Amino acid sequence: MGRELFLSGNEACALAAYDSGCLFASGYPGTPSTEILENLGTYNSVNTSWATNEKVALELCIGASFAGRRSLAVMKHVGVNVAADPLMTLSYTGIKGGLVIVTCDDPGMHSSQNEQDNRHYALFAKIPMLEPSSSAEVYNFLTAAFYISEKFDTPVLFRLTTRICHSHSRVFPGKKSELPASGFTINNQKYVMIPAWARMRHVFIEKRLALLEKFSCSSKFNIFEKGAGSRLIITSGISYQYVRENFINLPVLKLGMTWPFPAEKVRKISCRFKEVMCVEELDPFLENACLVSGVNNIIKRPKNFYIGELNPERVKALLVNFKDFIKPVKQNIPAARPPALCRGCPHAFMFEIFRDYGLIVAGDIGCYTLGTLSPYNALHACIDMGASIPVGLALRAASAGKQKNKIISVIGDSTFFHSGITGLIDAVYNKRSGLIVILDNRSTAMTGGQDHPGTGKTLPGNISVRLDIEKIVRACGVNRVFQVDPFKKTETAAVIKKSLALKEIVVIIATRECIIYGPQKR
Ligand SMILES: Cc1ncc(C[n+]2csc(CCOP(=O)(O)OP(=O)(O)O)c2C)c(N)n1
């Protein structure tokens, strides 16, 4: 008997990467993905890092892969948007050492700004996608993902969702692989994507997709489970568990490799049934793939299923009545509430000032986004990481009258490193004017207190260089830079008041470590 472990999907993912001989991993924190790298960081032999953002993380993994090393890029779903630029061309170059991109999607938006369905990235980038439905499958599929990556010269998209990442189930780990590094092989036509060579690689991609589709049709990832009745269910990921939790006897085509879509297999099985229904979270991804593949006995899900997370009750209601599950009105538990800033949080002091001055705040993503809620109600726009600086400055420039001088940008320290710096450089270069407040709590607090370039520590806990935000801001060409302490509210308020009147770029750095995750607490 082999080992048996009880692991979360994220833990299983880290163990599988380690056991697969992956020696390089990078990512940027984001729920529900964060624990994958945190766990992988406990293995000394794996070079793990929190990159400054997801684009950098993927580019690091590309470099390691080109050197022949298996590598893993880890991010939440919106992180793939940031990494999309290298991703789309990586599909062209292909890889050398197996390269897997883990996207952790968040249907239901437990802790995200949107619930985009990242399965579309596999279709868009023309790369294979695996979708495990339990921790054991996370382990087995990830091991296979490295194999697929190397066999077909492609990056692989590995899609998890919150419930897979965070639920625990049994895992039966295999043996650890030791792989020698093969080194970089010069091959400009493969690794340098100038148009002439990219055109050839596009031809390669289409051939690769055809081969992958054949592989998918015969692969053990896509299995037909016999059952009773004339309706076939096609499903994948966590939705499979919800189907099985309700209906143990239904015939199910369980797809583990959802892209390229195993069209022929699905067609052959589907035509044996009167009706086919895809049980899937969010967009009609499988449903559309079925339709394009010529499956003509599809019953479409009602459109309200395109929204929100599934659960066993919703799936039951879908399969029995073809209706969405309506939550009973009377419940004895309090309604869900959004989180709030902690007692003693330095951000809270700043938001009290913003509120009391009646400022309009173009915000960013972090704990401080909660400044939008009562009792502050002092954050008025939030789009994506790094947006506060361009959005705030343009909002100011495009506004008139009294409102103009009340508009500021507010960004956290981790977010500043992630994608705030380019907005600041743009502001200086284009001679924009306005106030930017950087809330430096020496932590990536929102996601659990991970280190970043401003904390002086790396992911495995080693001491490193601590980048000085003030020096960076000055190096970007900002002349008016003020340091304040949020706990000294009167002084801080005075600096903010004075800065609002200035007709240039002004940066206030409010430094006070996070009450929970500050360096002294770690
Ligand atoms: C592209 C992207 N990557 C990751 C996340 C997850 N995430 C939300 S806020 C945040 C960082 C917040 O850190 P910081 O700006 O320092 O603010 P703090 O929470 O410490 O106040 C991260 C990583 C995200 N929302 N978007």
The ligand as an SDF file (V2000), in Angstrom:
LIG
                    3D

 26 27  0  0  0  0  0  0  0  0999 V2000
   -4.1080   40.8130  -10.6250 C   0  0  0  0  0  0  0  0  0  0  0  0
   -4.4040   40.4830   -9.1990 C   0  0  0  0  0  0  0  0  0  0  0  0
   -3.5360   39.7130   -8.5310 N   0  0  0  0  0  0  0  0  0  0  0  0
   -3.7650   39.4040   -7.2330 C   0  0  0  0  0  0  0  0  0  0  0  0
   -4.8860   39.8680   -6.5940 C   0  0  0  0  0  0  0  0  0  0  0  0
   -5.1470   39.4950   -5.1490 C   0  0  0  0  0  0  0  0  0  0  0  0
   -4.8950   40.6180   -4.2630 N   0  0  0  0  0  0  0  0  0  0  0  0
   -5.8680   41.4190   -3.8500 C   0  0  0  0  0  0  0  0  0  0  0  0
   -5.2850   42.6880   -2.9870 S   0  0  0  0  0  0  0  0  0  0  0  0
   -3.7130   42.2020   -3.0880 C   0  0  0  0  0  0  0  0  0  0  0  0
   -2.5380   42.9280   -2.5010 C   0  0  0  0  0  0  0  0  0  0  0  0
   -2.8180   43.8640   -1.4620 C   0  0  0  0  0  0  0  0  0  0  0  0
   -1.6280   44.3040   -0.8910 O   0  0  0  0  0  0  0  0  0  0  0  0
   -1.3810   45.8220   -0.6140 P   0  0  0  0  0  0  0  0  0  0  0  0
   -1.5530   46.6260   -1.8360 O   0  0  0  0  0  0  0  0  0  0  0  0
   -0.0610   45.9670    0.0640 O   0  0  0  0  0  0  0  0  0  0  0  0
   -2.5490   46.2060    0.3840 O   0  0  0  0  0  0  0  0  0  0  0  0
   -2.9080   45.6370    1.8360 P   0  0  0  0  0  0  0  0  0  0  0  0
   -3.8620   44.5170    1.6480 O   0  0  0  0  0  0  0  0  0  0  0  0
   -1.6270   45.2340    2.4880 O   0  0  0  0  0  0  0  0  0  0  0  0
   -3.5520   46.7660    2.5140 O   0  0  0  0  0  0  0  0  0  0  0  0
   -3.6690   41.0480   -3.8040 C   0  0  0  0  0  0  0  0  0  0  0  0
   -2.4400   40.3310   -4.0330 C   0  0  0  0  0  0  0  0  0  0  0  0
   -5.7860   40.6460   -7.3510 C   0  0  0  0  0  0  0  0  0  0  0  0
   -6.9170   41.1020   -6.8310 N   0  0  0  0  0  0  0  0  0  0  0  0
   -5.5160   40.9530   -8.6250 N   0  0  0  0  0  0  0  0  0  0  0  0
  1  2  1  0
  2  3  1  0
  2 26  2  0
  3  4  2  0
  4  5  1  0
  5  6  1  0
  5 24  2  0
  6  7  1  0
  7  8  2  0
  7 22  1  0
  8  9  1  0
  9 10  1  0
 10 11  1  0
 10 22  2  0
 11 12  1  0
 12 13  1  0
 13 14  1  0
 14 15  2  0
 14 16  1  0
 14 17  1  0
 17 18  1  0
 18 19  2  0
 18 20  1  0
 18 21  1  0
 22 23  1  0
 24 25  1  0
 24 26  1  0
M  CHG  1   7   1
M  END
$$$$
